[in-house]
Amino acid sequence: MARITYIEHNGTAHVVDVAPGLTVMEGARDNNIPGIEADCGGACACSTCHVYVAPDWVEKLPAKDDMEADMLDFAWRPDPVRSRLTCQLKVTAAMDGLVVNMPEKQI
């Protein structure tokens, strides 16, 4: 399991254990965490699972592929370094301690 902290825009933190093999988005969905809508169900066809990865985690995660980078263009106030789509982050044991911050809204 990887313990992931999801922080809502208002500062409310949700710390949950997510099984390896799931995505960070599925961890939020399965634990009813508000702020990640995931309208496309994880197909990388929208930007409603957008988060800002904690700065100390940016280099620890796999690089964005072109499709994720393109979808982030549609996200609410994307950050060129910290923005990620949680549907594209497959959880591994090495992600234990990951912290993600939700944007003010999803679009």
N, C-alpha and C positions, 0 to 999 in steps of 0.2 A: 504494500500500500504506500501511497505517497500522500502526505498531509499537505493540502493546498489551502491557502488563505485567500478568500475572495472578499474584497473590500468594496462595499457599495459607495456611490458618489457622496453620500451623507456621512461616511466614515464607519458605518456599521460593518464589522468584520464577521465572516463566517468561516470557521476552520473545519474542514471535512477531510476524511480519508477517501481517496479515489483509487480504485484498482488499476494496476498497470494494464494497458491495452485499451482502456477507455480514453476519450479525449477530455481535455479540461472543460469543454462545453458540456459533455455528458455528465461530468461530475457535478456541475452547477445544476443542470436540469434534474438529475436524479435526487438532489438534495434540496430542491425547491428554493434555490438561491435567486432572489430578485436581481434584475439588472442585466441578465443575459437572456435574450429572447429566443435566439436560434430559430428564426422563422423558416429557414430552408432545411432544418433538420440535420445540418452538418455537411451539406453538399458543397460548401464554399461558393454559394450562389447569392449570398447577401452579406451584409456587414453587421448583422444584429447580435453577434456574439463577440463583438470588439471589446478588448480590454487594453489597459496599459500594464505591461509587465514591469515589476519592480526593477530599478536600474541594475542591481547586482545580479539579476537573472538574465539579462538580455544576451550576454555572450554564452551562457550555459545552455541555451535552447537551440534547436536546429534552426538554420536560416530559413527565412520566408522563401517560398517558391514564387514564381511569376504570377500564378493565379491568385494567391493570397495577397500579394502586393497590389494587384489590380483591384481586388475587392475592397481593400483598405482605403482606396481613393473615395469610396462612397460612405465611409464611416464618419461618425460625428467627431470632428476635430482630431484627426489622426496625428499621431506623433511619428515622425519618420524613423525613429529608433525604437521606441517602446511599444508601439501599437502592434497587436497581434489579433488574429481571429482564433478564438479558443477551439473551434472545430478542427483546426489544423495542428493543434498541439496534442500529440499522442502521449499519454502519461506513461512514464517509466519510473522505476524506483529512484533513479537519480534526480527526479523532480521533487523529491520530498523537501518540503519547506518553501515551495514556490509561492510567491505572493503576486496577485493580480488585482488591479484597481479598475472598477467599472467607470465608464464615462458618464457624464451627466444624463445622457439619453442615448438610445440606439435608433438608427435610422436605416 
